């Protein structure tokens, strides 16, 4: 049982969800991050980022939360530990769960939902009638991105492999592209916004699919990809009307969590949950996601 220190809150975990970021933490990817996280094995053995639960107790100097409050958070930048019965979290990382939202649903949102929201709006709001391309639309982040873009009034196209096309349609995509049969960069279509979650194509490939004054954002999965997109994207942005590159992710941004809560409450976003596992089955849950079998979010319930 962890003990909350000054400014910390002990959360009784009710649900967590599995992200590809959890797998990257276990595998030490990108490899360069091992300089900080441990070269041969993780220095920090706490696993799990998305958490939803209730306040069990609070440490000194905590005034905004009290026992019994329903809270959610992304523990990515505060040590992880969501795959547990209890976790101690800095109070500044926690936000109230919207009233009536089940913990199993809330646990899907803080990491993947905020990545989708911030990625889509990093270079300006999505306007009604605009066209949006989501690359890697069938993973943890993609279904949120599709639903968010639709909620903003956009026409959305999702890109993924054959086995995920039906999933992409089910969350509201207007069009789908099977990358095993069609190259989005060569089909002549142009988009006002491209969100690249898969991070398998170059910035120059994506540039060909941008409309004049179009915007592109990469959710980088490697240090090399991050710097390539940042440098090349910055050059393209300076030289022309298209704005390209990476974005500054802000975990647990309260305004964004509040916006996601509002969209959930109004039914404009419905998290796609594939299956649930018990805490004792965490290994199986991680393996299921690692094998690419998940069709939506995978939940761990406590």
C-alpha positions in Angstrom: 0.0 0.0 0.0 1.7 3.2 -1.1 1.6 6.2 1.3 0.8 9.6 -0.3 3.4 12.2 0.4 3.0 16.0 0.6 0.9 17.1 -2.4 0.0 13.5 -3.3 -3.2 11.6 -3.4 -3.7 7.8 -2.9 -6.1 6.5 -5.6 -7.9 3.3 -5.3 -7.8 2.1 -8.9 -11.1 0.9 -10.4 -10.0 0.6 -14.0 -7.0 1.2 -16.3 -6.5 0.8 -20.0 -3.6 -0.5 -22.1 -1.8 1.8 -24.5 1.0 1.1 -27.0 3.0 3.5 -24.8 2.8 0.9 -22.0 4.4 -1.7 -24.3 7.1 0.8 -25.4 7.9 1.4 -21.7 8.3 -2.3 -21.1 10.4 -2.8 -24.3 12.6 0.3 -23.8 11.6 1.9 -27.0 12.7 4.1 -28.6 16.1 2.7 -27.6 17.6 6.1 -26.9 15.2 6.6 -24.0 17.0 3.8 -22.2 19.7 6.3 -21.2 17.1 7.8 -18.9 14.9 4.8 -18.1 17.4 2.0 -17.8 19.6 0.4 -20.4 19.1 -3.3 -19.7 15.9 -3.2 -17.7 13.5 -0.5 -16.5 14.6 1.5 -13.4 10.9 2.2 -12.8 9.0 -1.0 -12.6 5.6 0.6 -12.2 3.4 -0.2 -15.3 0.3 1.5 -16.7 -0.5 5.1 -17.6 -4.3 5.5 -17.9 -6.1 5.4 -14.5 -9.6 5.9 -13.3 -10.6 5.5 -9.6 -11.5 7.1 -6.3 -9.5 9.0 -3.8 -8.7 6.8 -0.8 -6.7 9.3 1.2 -4.7 12.5 0.7 -1.3 13.8 1.8 -0.4 17.1 3.4 -1.1 20.2 1.4 -3.9 18.6 -0.6 -7.0 20.8 -0.6 -8.7 20.3 -4.0 -9.6 16.6 -3.5 -11.0 14.5 -0.7 -11.7 10.7 -0.1 -14.4 9.4 -2.3 -13.9 11.8 -5.3 -13.9 10.1 -8.7 -10.7 11.0 -10.6 -8.8 10.2 -13.8 -5.3 10.8 -15.0 -2.5 9.9 -17.4 0.4 8.8 -15.3 2.9 9.0 -18.2 4.9 11.8 -16.7 4.4 10.9 -13.1 5.9 7.4 -12.9 3.0 5.2 -14.1 1.6 2.5 -11.8 -2.0 2.3 -13.0 -1.9 -1.5 -13.2 -2.3 -1.9 -9.5 -4.9 -1.8 -6.7 -3.6 1.5 -5.4 -1.3 4.2 -6.8 0.0 7.5 -5.3 -0.4 10.4 -7.7 0.5 14.1 -7.5 -2.7 16.0 -7.0 -1.9 18.3 -9.9 -2.2 15.3 -12.3 -5.7 14.4 -11.2 -9.0 15.8 -12.5 -12.6 14.9 -11.6 -14.3 12.3 -13.7 -17.6 13.8 -15.2 -20.5 12.7 -13.1 -22.1 9.4 -14.2 -19.2 8.3 -16.4 -18.3 4.7 -15.5 -14.6 4.1 -14.5 -14.2 1.5 -17.3 -15.1 4.2 -19.9 -13.2 7.0 -18.2 -10.0 4.8 -18.1 -9.8 4.8 -21.9 -9.6 8.6 -22.3 -6.7 10.4 -20.6 -3.8 9.2 -22.7 -5.3 8.3 -26.1 -8.1 10.8 -26.0 -5.9 13.8 -25.3 -3.3 12.7 -27.8 -6.1 12.7 -30.4 -7.6 16.0 -29.4 -4.3 17.9 -29.1 -2.9 16.4 -32.3 -6.0 17.4 -34.3 -6.1 21.0 -33.0 -2.3 21.6 -32.6 -2.2 23.8 -35.7 -5.6 25.3 -35.5 -9.2 24.3 -35.0 -11.0 21.9 -37.3 -13.7 23.8 -39.1 -17.0 22.3 -40.3 -16.7 21.0 -43.9 -12.9 20.5 -43.8 -11.4 17.1 -44.8 -9.3 15.2 -42.3 -7.1 12.1 -42.9 -6.2 9.9 -40.0 -3.3 7.6 -40.6 -3.2 4.6 -38.3 -6.9 5.1 -37.6 -7.6 1.6 -36.1 -5.3 1.7 -33.0 -5.7 3.2 -29.5 -5.7 6.9 -30.6 -7.4 6.7 -34.1 -11.0 6.0 -33.0 -10.9 9.0 -30.8 -9.4 11.1 -33.6 -12.1 10.1 -36.0 -15.0 10.8 -33.6 -13.5 14.1 -32.6 -13.1 15.2 -36.2 -16.7 14.2 -36.9 -17.8 16.1 -33.8 -16.1 19.2 -35.2 -18.0 18.8 -38.5 -15.2 17.4 -40.7 -15.3 14.8 -43.4 -13.0 12.0 -42.2 -10.9 9.4 -44.0 -9.2 6.6 -42.0 -6.1 4.7 -43.1 -5.2 1.2 -41.8 -4.9 -2.4 -42.9 -7.8 -4.6 -44.2 -8.7 -6.1 -40.9 -9.4 -2.8 -39.3 -11.5 -1.1 -42.0 -14.8 -2.1 -40.5 -13.8 -0.8 -37.1 -12.9 2.5 -38.6 -16.3 2.7 -40.3 -18.1 1.8 -37.1 -16.7 4.9 -35.3 -17.9 7.2 -38.0 -15.3 7.5 -40.8 -16.8 8.7 -44.0 -14.1 6.9 -46.1 -11.5 4.3 -45.5 -8.2 3.5 -47.2 -6.6 0.0 -47.0 -2.9 0.8 -47.1 -2.2 -2.8 -48.3 -4.0 -2.0 -51.6 -3.9 1.8 -52.0 -1.3 4.5 -51.3 -3.0 7.6 -49.9 0.0 9.7 -51.1 -0.6 8.7 -54.7 -4.3 8.7 -55.1 -4.6 12.4 -55.9 -6.8 13.3 -53.0 -6.0 16.3 -50.8 -6.9 17.0 -47.2 -7.1 20.1 -45.0 -5.7 18.2 -42.0 -3.6 15.0 -41.7 -3.0 13.4 -38.4 -0.3 10.7 -38.7 -0.5 8.3 -35.8 1.2 5.3 -37.5 4.4 7.3 -38.1 5.4 5.1 -41.0 5.5 7.6 -43.8 7.8 10.6 -44.4 6.8 14.2 -44.1 7.3 14.6 -47.8 4.8 11.8 -48.5 2.2 13.5 -46.4 2.9 16.8 -48.0 1.7 15.5 -51.3 -1.7 14.8 -49.8 -2.1 18.2 -48.2 -4.5 20.8 -49.6 -3.1 24.4 -50.1 -2.9 25.8 -46.6 -3.3 22.3 -45.2 -2.0 21.2 -41.8 -0.1 18.0 -40.8 0.8 16.7 -37.3 2.9 13.7 -36.6 2.6 11.7 -33.3 6.2 10.6 -33.4 7.1 7.0 -32.3 10.9 7.3 -32.6 13.5 10.0 -31.9 14.6 9.9 -35.6 11.1 10.4 -36.8 10.6 13.2 -34.4 13.6 15.2 -35.5 13.0 14.4 -39.2 9.4 15.7 -39.0 10.5 18.7 -36.8 13.3 19.8 -39.2 11.7 19.0 -42.5 8.3 20.1 -41.4 9.6 23.4 -40.2 11.3 24.0 -43.5 8.1 23.3 -45.4 6.1 25.5 -43.1 8.5 28.4 -43.5 8.8 28.0 -47.3 5.1 27.7 -48.2 1.5 27.8 -47.0 1.4 24.2 -45.6 2.1 23.8 -41.9 3.8 20.5 -41.0 5.6 18.8 -38.1 5.2 17.5 -34.6 3.4 19.0 -31.6 3.9 19.6 -27.9 1.9 17.0 -26.1 0.4 18.2 -22.8 -0.6 15.3 -20.6 -3.5 15.9 -18.2 -4.3 19.4 -19.6 -7.4 20.2 -17.6 -9.2 22.1 -20.3 -8.7 19.2 -22.7 -9.9 16.7 -20.1 -13.0 18.8 -19.5 -13.7 19.0 -23.3 -13.4 15.2 -23.6 -15.7 14.9 -20.6 -18.3 17.2 -22.3 -18.1 15.2 -25.6 -18.5 11.9 -23.7 -21.5 13.2 -21.7 -23.2 14.4 -24.9 -22.6 11.2 -26.7 -20.5 12.8 -29.4 -17.7 10.4 -28.4 -18.1 6.8 -27.4 -14.9 5.0 -26.5 -14.5 1.8 -28.4 -13.8 -1.0 -25.9 -12.7 -4.3 -27.3 -12.5 -6.4 -24.1 -11.7 -6.3 -20.4 -9.2 -8.2 -18.3 -8.8 -8.6 -14.5 -5.7 -7.3 -12.8 -4.3 -10.8 -12.5 -4.6 -11.1 -16.3 -2.5 -8.0 -17.1 0.1 -10.0 -18.9 -2.5 -11.5 -21.3 -3.9 -8.0 -21.9 -0.5 -6.6 -22.8 0.2 -9.6 -25.1 -3.2 -9.1 -26.8 -2.4 -5.5 -27.7 1.2 -6.4 -28.6 0.0 -8.9 -31.2 -2.0 -6.2 -32.9 -5.3 -8.0 -32.2 -7.1 -5.2 -30.3 -10.1 -3.6 -32.0 -10.4 -0.6 -29.8 -9.3 -0.1 -26.2 -8.4 -2.9 -23.8 -9.4 -2.4 -20.2 -8.0 -3.8 -16.9 -10.5 -3.8 -14.1 -9.6 -4.0 -10.4 
